[in-house]
Amino acid sequence: MEMNVLVLDDAQINVTLLCLLLKKIDKCNSVSFTEPESALLWCAGNVPDLVMVDYMMPTMDGVEFIRRFRELPGCHDIPVLMITANNELALRYQALDVGANDFLIKPIDKIEFLARTKNMLALRKSQRFLEDRAIWLDVEVKKATSEIRARERETIFRLSKAADSRDPETGAHILRMANYSRIIAEHLGLSDADQQLLLEAAPMHDIGKVGIPDNILLKPGKLTVDEFTIMKRHATLGYEILAGSSSEMLNAGAVIALAHHEKYDGSGYPSGLKGEDIPLFARIVAVADVFDALTSERPYKAAWEIDKALNFLHDGAGHHFDPQCIAAFNAGWQQILEIKERYREENDDKKAFGAEWNL
């Protein structure tokens, strides 16, 4: 492992001597300066493995240099060796207080210098090993987490598609409404993480339909009051299927499943929630789901014209829908049209787990 040592002393002869001694240490490279300001500038773009600094310098003493050095990114734990002719304890206490790790008294003893330097470089090697190990572990954890989330997304998509397969809707509907939801979230200013979470959780909105009898779910005509009462149970059924999981995605799906049929004016179901009492993800999905349902052809209805569907959304702002969600939908209109065009017909399942699920 190559190690870089920064040597700072206002006397060039001292710098030369220290750099010659450092050559005796295997894989040790030196970077030397006679001006503290130049050394700090170099450290702003490079992190040394060890700093050797003189105390007595005309423009900036060693204590002030160490203080400024410690403030630089990545330099908080770098070993610092102060070299001084001053043997006063007060100076040592001051230097230790700003971050010095060890001291050498001039004139330098060659054997002591090499021993202390090797010890401090060994400390730095251990630091670097731990840093590299931590980075490697972080990459591996992220990789494993990504693979788990990918499998989780695929499972959820297939379950959601299974629920929709009992309904005259398609897998393309799931992809469209999920991406519409993400676009609305983007224009509401939600974080990238929340946008991604909503994109992954939105397909579960109707998963409770697996518990609705076929004679009601597939009925071509208008439902009776009693039949509609049973149909409305799919919201609570979906919540019961998904809630209580250790998965953030499934818990978000549970909230959406339960509340995406609530209406902004409080006339929705199952709880009659009103305004911002309705979870934001559910308010977003309500707009995305209704727009796609209106503009999609089904065995029992023709697809609405886009302008007619837009008018329905605008008329429902403040009543059925959150006005801010409608405004965000409008702001992302070109993106909405791109998604609608991309998923005109059902794509193969692999497409569902690809880039469309990532920001």
N, C-alpha and C positions, 0 to 999 in steps of 0.2 A: 504494500500500500504506500503510494507516494505521499509524503508529508511536506507541507509548505510552511516555512517559518518566516514571519515578518520581523526584521531587525530594524530598530529605530534608535539612532543616536546622532546628535548634532555634530559629533567629531567623526570625520570620515575614517580616520585611522582605527577608531574603535569598531566601526561598522565592518571594515575590512578584516580585522582580527576575528570578530565573531563569525563572519561568513566562512572564513578559512577553517575555523574549528568545526562548524556545522558540516563541512564536507567529509568529516571523519565518521559521520553517522550515515548508515546505509539508507538509501531512498529518502534522503532529506534534502529539500531544495530551499534556498533562501531568497527572500525578496527584501531589499534593503532601501532605507530612506534616511535622509538627514534632516528632513523637515516634517514636523508632525502633521501639518495640514495636508501634505501630499500623501502621507501614509493613510490618513483617514479617508481621503478621496479614493485611494486604491481599495480600502476595506469596504467602501460603500458598494463596490461591484464584485468583490472577491472575499471569501471567508478563509482566513489563514487557519492553520492547525495549531499554531503557537505564536505568541507575540512576545518579543523581547524589547523592552523599552527602557531608555535611560530616564533618570529623574530630572537632572539639571539640564534644561534646554532653554534657549533665550525667548522664544515666542510662545511656548506652551510647555509647562512642566509635565512630567510623566503621570502625575496624579490626574491632571485635567485630561490628558490624552486617554487614559484608561476609562475615565467617566464617559467621555464622548464615544469611545469605542464600544462600550457596553450598551449604548443606546442604539447601535446599528442593528438592523435585522440579521438574525442568525449568529450574533456575536456575544450573546449573553453568557454562554458556558465555555467559550474558548479559553484555554489556559493562558495566563499572562505572567511573565517573569519580569520583575522590575530589577534593573541593574543600577546601582547607585554607590557613590562613595560616602554617602551620608548614613551613619549607623544609628541615628536617633530613633528611639522607639515611637515617638510621636509621628514621625514620617511613616513608619511601617503601619501603624494603626490607621492613618489616613488612607494609605494605599490599599490596605485590606478592605476598608470601608467602601471604596469605590469599585473593588473587584479584582485586585491583584491576588494571585495564587501563591507566589513564592518570590524570594529575594536572593540576589547575589551582590556581594560587596566588592567594589573595586579596591585593589587590582584583582582581576579574576584568576582563580586557580583553575587550570585547564581540566584537571581530573574532576573537580567538583562541578565545573560547568557542564562537562559531558554527561556526568551522572544525573544531574538535575534535569538537563534537557531530555535525556532518554526517558526518565520517569514521567515527565510531563507529556511527551509524545506518546508514551504507552497509554496514559490516561485518555489522551485525545483519540487514539486508535479504538479504545473501548467505546468511547462516545459514538464514534462514527459507525462502529459495528452495530451498536444498539439502534442508531438512527436508521441505518440501512435495513436492519431486521424489522423495525417498526414500519418502515415504508413497504417492505415486502409483504408483511402481514396485512397491512391495510389494503394493498392491491388484491391479495388473495381473498380477504373477507369480502371486498366489494365484488370480486368475480363470482364468489360462491353465492352471495346475496342476489346478484343479478341473475344467476342461473335459477335460483329458487323462485325469484319473482317471475321469470319467464315461464317456468312450469306452472306457477300459480295463475298467471294470466291466461295460459292456454286452457287450464282446467276450468277457470271461470267462464271463459268465452264459450267453451263447449257446453257447460251447464246452462248458460244463458241461451245459447242456440237451441238446446234441447227444450227449454221452456217455450221459446218462440216457435219451435217446430209444431207445437200443439195449437198454435195461434196462426192465423194467416199472415204472419210477418216472416221476414227472411233474415239470414245472417247479415246481409248488407244493411238492413235497418239498424242492427246493433252497432255496426261500424260507423254508419252515418251519424246516428244520434250521439254516440260517444265522442266523436270528433267535433260535432257541433257544440257539445257541452264544453269541451276543452277550449274552443275558440271563444265562447262566451266568457269563460273564466279568465282567459288571457286579457280580454278587453275590459274586464272588471278589475284588472290589476292584481290578480292572485299570483302567488309565487309559482315558479316553475315546478316545484315539488307538488304543490296543490293541484296545478293543472294536470300533471302526470297522474296523480292519485285519482282525480276525477275521471280522466280518460279511461283508467283501468276499472274503476268502480261502477261507472254509469251503465255498462252492459247488464248489470245485475238488477236493474230497476224492476223488471217484470218476472223475476225468477219464481215468485210466489204463484204464478199461473200453473205451475206443475200440480198444484193442489185443487184446481178448479175443475169440476166435471166437464167432460167433453160436450154434453148436451147444452151447456151454458156457454162455454168458451167458444165453441164453433157454431153457435146458432147464427144463421144468416140474417135474421130479422132483428127487430128491436127487442131488448130484454124486458121482461115484466119487472115490476117493482121487487118482487121476491127474488127473481133471478139476478137482478142488479145488486141486491144486497149480498148475495153469495159471491158475485163477481168482485165486489169491493174487498172481499176478504183476502184477495191476492196480495194486497199491500202489507197486511199484518203477517200473512204466511211467509212472505219474502223476508220480512224482518226476523221472524222466528228462526228461519233457516240460517240466516247469516250472522245474527247478533251473538255477542259473547266470545268471538274468536280472538286469538292472539294476533291475528293479521290486521294491520291497519286498513288494507284494501277491503277485506270482508266487512269490517265494521263500518267503513264508509258506504259500502254497498247496502248494508242493513238500513242505515239512515235514509239513503235514497229510496230504497224499496218501500219503506214505510211512509215517506212524506211526499213523493213526487206527484201524488194526486191531490195534495192540499192546494187550496187556492188563496191568492193574496188577500181576498176580501173575507176569508174565513168560511166560505161555502163549500170547501172541498172535503175530502175524507182521507183517513178514517177518524181524525181527531178534531177537525174543524179549526186547525191552526190558522193564524192570521198574520199577515205582514212578515216582519223579521223574526217572528216566533217559528216560522218555517225554516228549517236548516238551509243554508245558502246552497249547498250542493243540490238539494232537492228542488229549490227554486230554479236553478239553472237547468237541470234535467227536464223539468216540466216544459220549458220553452223548446228545448231541443227535441224532445219526444213528440210533442204535439205537432211541431212543424213538419217533422218527417212523416208522421202518420197522415197528416193532411195531404202532403204532396206525393204520397206513394199509392200506387194502384193496389187494390185488394180485391178478392173475389166478390165481395159484397159492395164495392164502391169504386168509382173512377178516381184517379188522382186529381186533386185540385190544381188549378193554375197557380203559379207562384205568387202572382199579385193578389189573388184572392186569399191565399194562405197568409201572406204578409198583413193584409188588412185585418184578418182574424186576430193575429197576434197583437197588432197595434190597438185594435178595439178592446182587447182583453187586458191591456196594460192597466194596472191598478185594480183590476177585478179578478181575473183568472191568474195573471202573471205579475211578477215583480217588475215595475217599470224600469229599474236599472238593468235588469237582465235583458229586457227588450232593447234598451239602448245599446247594450254591449253586443247583442245579436246584430243590430243594424251596423254597428261599427266594424264588425267582422264580416260584412255581407259578401265581399269578394271571396274570402276564404270559405264561407259557407257554400257558395256556388261551386267552388273547386272541389269540395268534398262531395257534393251532390253529383257532380259529373264523374268523379273518380269511382264512385260506388253505384253506378246506375243499375248494375245487376250484381248478383251475389258473386263474390270472389272466392277463390279456393281458400281453405282454412289457413294455409301458411301465410297468406297475405295478412291475415288478421293478427298474426303474432309478430309481424315485422316492424318496419319503421313507423307504421301508422300508430303504434302504441308508444312511441318515444318522441319527446319534444325535440 
